[in-house]
């Protein structure tokens, strides 16, 4: 199918179409869930522009494609035959997390999101991934969904944390650790 125009006018009443042709409110849990996944995918696209690391760019390209499938999965009632998140994609996230974690010093305390620009963007992507996960959990509590969508987002946020640290390591930017005694309460 070729898209010949970007507007349809069918959503002017506050509804949007799902893959099965049904219409739902643009404020529905389902639309919130796949909207957050779309936001995450867009943020990863921005991150790829800033990253300038061919190896990690390849990892993010795979993840962006996975997120497109995940969004389609969420936009489709479970009874519809569409590409769905598979365990193989989750296994790949775990493999990458283990691989990149090998290069990092073990954490003994919390780190503050930041570091290099790309590292900070990766931390932001991690938080968007966690929000998307929460929205998908909420959707799953009210409608039947592919349970692997939750698992994928959970593993992805873990990987994005590891990748934020790895990016900062590659850019020789020190991590900043949380200092719980940095401020004393005012008297």
C-alpha positions as CSV (number, residue, x, y, z in Angstrom):
1,X,0.0,0.0,0.0
2,X,1.3,3.4,-0.9
3,X,0.4,6.5,1.2
4,X,-0.6,9.2,-1.2
5,X,-1.5,11.8,1.4
6,X,-1.0,12.2,5.1
7,X,-4.4,13.5,6.2
8,X,-7.6,11.5,6.1
9,X,-10.0,13.7,8.0
10,X,-11.4,10.6,9.7
11,X,-9.8,11.6,13.0
12,X,-11.3,15.0,13.2
13,X,-13.9,13.8,15.7
14,X,-11.2,12.5,18.2
15,X,-11.1,8.9,17.1
16,X,-8.6,6.9,15.2
17,X,-8.8,3.6,13.3
18,X,-7.2,0.3,14.4
19,X,-5.9,-2.3,12.1
20,X,-9.2,-4.3,12.2
21,X,-11.1,-1.1,11.0
22,X,-12.7,-0.4,14.4
23,X,-12.5,3.2,15.7
24,X,-11.4,4.2,19.2
25,X,-10.9,7.4,21.1
26,X,-7.5,9.0,20.6
27,X,-7.4,9.2,24.4
28,X,-7.8,5.4,24.8
29,X,-5.2,3.3,26.7
30,X,-4.4,1.5,23.4
31,X,-3.6,4.8,21.6
32,X,-1.6,6.1,24.6
33,X,0.4,2.9,24.7
34,X,1.4,2.8,21.0
35,X,1.8,6.6,21.1
36,X,4.5,6.3,23.8
37,X,6.2,3.6,21.7
38,X,6.1,5.9,18.7
39,X,7.6,8.7,20.9
40,X,10.4,6.3,22.0
41,X,11.1,5.3,18.4
42,X,11.4,9.0,17.4
43,X,13.7,9.7,20.3
44,X,15.9,6.8,19.3
45,X,16.0,8.3,15.8
46,X,17.3,11.6,17.2
47,X,19.8,9.8,19.4
48,X,21.2,8.0,16.3
49,X,21.8,11.4,14.7
50,X,23.8,12.5,17.8
51,X,25.5,9.2,18.5
52,X,28.1,9.0,15.7
53,X,29.0,5.4,16.6
54,X,28.5,2.9,13.8
55,X,28.2,-0.2,16.0
56,X,25.6,1.3,18.4
57,X,23.8,2.9,15.5
58,X,23.3,-0.6,14.1
59,X,21.8,-1.8,17.5
60,X,19.5,1.1,17.6
61,X,18.4,0.6,14.0
62,X,17.3,-3.0,14.9
63,X,15.5,-1.7,18.0
64,X,13.7,1.0,15.9
65,X,12.4,-1.7,13.6
66,X,11.3,-3.8,16.6
67,X,9.5,-0.8,18.0
68,X,7.6,-0.4,14.8
69,X,6.4,-4.0,15.1
70,X,5.6,-3.4,18.7
71,X,3.5,-0.4,17.9
72,X,1.6,-2.3,15.2
73,X,1.1,-5.1,17.7
74,X,-0.4,-2.7,20.2
75,X,-2.5,-1.0,17.5
76,X,-4.1,-4.3,16.6
77,X,-6.6,-6.3,18.7
78,X,-5.1,-9.6,19.6
79,X,-7.5,-11.4,17.2
80,X,-6.0,-9.8,14.1
81,X,-3.1,-11.4,12.3
82,X,-0.3,-8.9,12.2
83,X,3.4,-9.1,13.0
84,X,3.8,-9.4,16.7
85,X,6.7,-9.0,19.2
86,X,8.5,-12.4,19.4
87,X,10.7,-13.9,22.1
88,X,13.7,-13.8,19.7
89,X,13.7,-10.0,19.8
90,X,13.7,-10.1,23.6
91,X,16.6,-12.6,23.6
92,X,18.5,-10.2,21.3
93,X,18.0,-7.3,23.8
94,X,19.4,-9.5,26.6
95,X,22.4,-10.6,24.5
96,X,23.2,-7.0,23.8
97,X,22.8,-6.0,27.5
98,X,25.1,-8.7,28.6
99,X,27.7,-7.9,25.9
100,X,27.9,-4.2,26.7
101,X,27.7,-4.7,30.5
102,X,31.0,-6.6,30.3
103,X,32.8,-3.3,29.5
104,X,31.3,-1.4,32.4
105,X,32.4,-1.1,36.0
106,X,29.9,-2.6,38.5
107,X,27.6,0.0,40.0
108,X,27.8,0.4,43.8
109,X,25.5,3.5,43.8
110,X,22.9,5.2,41.7
111,X,24.1,7.3,38.8
112,X,22.6,10.6,37.7
113,X,21.3,10.6,34.1
114,X,23.6,12.7,32.0
115,X,27.2,12.5,30.8
116,X,27.6,13.2,27.1
117,X,24.8,14.5,25.0
118,X,24.2,11.1,23.5
119,X,24.4,9.5,26.9
120,X,21.9,11.9,28.3
121,X,19.5,11.3,25.4
122,X,19.9,7.5,26.0
123,X,18.9,8.0,29.6
124,X,15.8,10.0,28.4
125,X,15.0,7.2,26.0
126,X,15.2,4.8,29.0
127,X,12.6,6.8,30.9
128,X,10.3,7.0,27.9
129,X,10.6,3.2,27.5
130,X,9.6,2.8,31.2
131,X,6.6,5.1,30.6
132,X,5.6,3.1,27.6
133,X,5.9,-0.1,29.6
134,X,3.6,1.3,32.3
135,X,1.0,2.3,29.6
136,X,1.2,-1.2,28.1
137,X,0.7,-2.8,31.5
138,X,-2.4,-0.6,32.0
139,X,-3.7,-1.6,28.6
140,X,-3.1,-5.2,29.4
141,X,-5.2,-4.9,32.6
142,X,-8.2,-3.8,30.5
143,X,-7.8,-5.6,27.2
144,X,-6.0,-8.7,26.0
145,X,-2.6,-8.0,24.5
146,X,0.5,-9.8,23.5
147,X,2.3,-10.2,26.9
148,X,5.6,-10.1,25.1
149,X,5.1,-6.4,24.5
150,X,5.5,-5.8,28.2
151,X,8.6,-8.0,28.5
152,X,10.2,-6.3,25.4
153,X,9.8,-2.8,26.9
154,X,11.1,-4.0,30.3
155,X,14.2,-5.5,28.7
156,X,14.6,-2.5,26.4
157,X,14.7,0.0,29.2
158,X,17.4,-2.2,30.9
159,X,19.4,-2.2,27.7
160,X,19.0,1.5,27.2
161,X,20.4,2.1,30.7
162,X,23.4,-0.1,29.9
163,X,23.9,1.7,26.5
164,X,23.8,5.1,28.2
165,X,26.6,4.0,30.4
166,X,28.5,2.4,27.5
167,X,28.1,5.6,25.4
168,X,29.6,7.7,28.2
169,X,32.4,5.2,28.6
170,X,33.2,5.3,24.9
171,X,33.2,9.1,25.0
172,X,35.4,9.1,28.1
173,X,32.8,11.0,30.1
174,X,32.7,10.2,33.8
175,X,29.4,9.1,35.4
176,X,28.0,11.3,38.1
177,X,26.8,9.5,41.2
178,X,23.8,10.4,43.2
179,X,24.8,12.1,46.5
180,X,22.1,11.7,49.0
181,X,23.9,13.9,51.5
182,X,24.5,16.7,49.1
183,X,21.8,18.9,50.6
184,X,20.9,19.1,54.2
185,X,17.4,20.1,55.1
186,X,16.9,23.8,55.7
187,X,16.3,24.9,59.3
